[in-house]
Amino acid sequence: MSIAIAQARHIFGLRSGVSGNIAYHDEQTVVYPSGANCILYNIDQKAQKFIPGSEKSEGMTAMAVSPNRRYVAIAEKGEKATITIFDLHSLRKRKILSSPEVQSEEYVSLAFSPDSKYLVAQGGRPDWTLLYWTWEKSKVMASTKTTNPQTNAPIYQVTFNPQDNTQLCVVGNGIFKLFRYSEGNLKQFAFQKMEPQNYLCQAWVSDERVVVGTDNGRLLLFEAGELKHEFNTAAQKDDKNKFLVQINGLKPLEN
C-alpha cells in the first residue's frame, strides 16, 4: 500500500522580527522568511521554492543575501546560535557556522562583505559579541564586544562599507560605532562626541557616508564618522512633543 506524502506548494505570510528579512535574489525573485522556512518567491511565475529551517531551531533571527546574489545566510536561535549558508541556485547547504566566543542563543544581524567572501554576525544578549568570519573556511578572523559595558544596550544592525571589506558600522540604543579590521582585530575609530540616541537602522550611501535612522524620526548623515546633516522625517508631534513617526529601515542610495 503506497503512502501519500504531503508537500508544500505555497506558504503564506512574512516572519516578523527577523533582521534583514527581505531581499532580492534577482530581478524576479524575492527572498524572505515565513514560518520556519526561507522562501524564494518568483513574482513573474508566482511560484515558491523553500529552504527549511533546522530541526532543533527555535526560529530564524537574521538573514542576509550576498552581494553576488549566490548565497543566503540564515541565523537561527537555539541552545547554540548557528548560521547556515545556502547556495541560492542549488538550495544546498554550503556551511554551518557557530562559535564558542558567542554566549548568546541568537544572532541579531548578519552582513556579507562587498566581495561576498566575509560575513559579520552580531550576537545578542548577554555579551553582544561581533564576529568577523571567513565563512568559506569557517574561520573567525576577529571578534569584539560592541555594546557599552555600563548599559549593555541592545545592538540592532551591523553592515559592511559597500566599498571596503575591512570597515563596519554598528548601531543600537545609544550605539553608533565604526570598526576597521586589521591584523586579526576589529578596532573602533571615529569616536562620536554627540549625545547618544536610539539608533534603529543604517545604510551606507557612499564609501564614507552613512545615514542612520533614530526612534524619534530623524535621519542623521555621517561622513567619515562626523555628523554632517540632520533630517527630520516626523510628520507631527503629540502633546508631549514626542515624534510619532519612526524609521524602521533604510535602502542604500545609488550615486
Buried (B, 14 or more C-beta within 10 A) or exposed (E): EEEEEEEEEEEEEEBEEBBBBEBEBEEEBBBBBBBBBBBBBBEEEEEBBBBEBBEEBBBBBBBBBBBEBBBBBBBBBBEEBBBBBBEBEEBEEBBEBBBEEBEBBBBBBBBBBBEBBBBBBBBBBEBBBBBBBEBBEEEBBBBBBBBBEEEEBBBBBBBBBBEBBBBBBBBBBBBBBBBBBEEEEBEBEBEBEEEBBBBBBBBBBBEBBBBBBBBBBBBBBBBEBEBEEEEEBBEEEEEEEEBEBBBEEBEEEEE
